[in-house]
Amino acid sequence: MEPSRLAYSTMKETLESTQSKYVFVKDMASGVATDDTRQYLPSGFKHTFLIRNPFRSINSYRKAMFAQFTELGLLKDESANEQTYDVERDDIFFPPGYYVEELYDLWKYVRKNIDSDPIVIDADDLLTKPAEYLKAYCDKVGLPYRESLLKWDASTDSLKSWKAAGDNLVLDVVNFYGSAMRSSEFFPPSSMPDPDKMTPDVQRCAGKVMKLYVEMAESKLKL
């Protein structure tokens, strides 16, 4: 068996055989983007999809990836200029569906094959009313809710115990997770940026997948 397939099957077996009372798993939809990998989704779990307006998510991703590539010295010529950098052209890691279509496709797969009513939460809703949405979410999935979920220690020490795809993976990409790592509570979402003032690549990419976000948002958790 190929190593990648072994890793998928091992995770499936581990999750399905756990004796823990509560198990919470966070992953990216792009990690199970094909039927070949989706066969390893563990059974007995409730699936949740966290969505975000593509103009927000793609713009944020663009800024973080440009900063990351710049620190590593990987950009040249017009790609090295933040105004002419093109996230679709210059980022070899950016998936064809901009992470939005991959999430949408997995959502459709889960609805058809696993759970006709998976949970969908909009990031802006969660940030606007964290206590209300976290409690509603916990009630839906059977997790105990407590007020301490709204506050945490602003320290990176806890990250050292995380099981990730690589050593120091989170700490090595501070351009993505820096704000979260330094935070100690939820903050309200920033004002929605004007799409017309965003860079052409963000406008182009977000425009292509906006309808997918809108469709998922129709099923989002409401208080």
Secondary structure, 3 states (H helix, E strand, C coil): CCHHHHHHHHHHHHHHHCCCCCCCCCCCHHHHCCHHHHCCCCCCCCCEEEECCHHHHHHHHHHHHHHHHHHCCCCCHHHHCCCCCCHHHHCCCCCCCCCHHHHHHHHHHHHHHCCCCCEEEEHHHHHHCHHHHHHHHHHHHCCCCCHHHHECCCCCHHHHHCCCCCCCHHHHCHHHHHHHHHCCECCCCCCCCCHHHCCHHHHHHHHHHHHHHHHHHCCCCCC
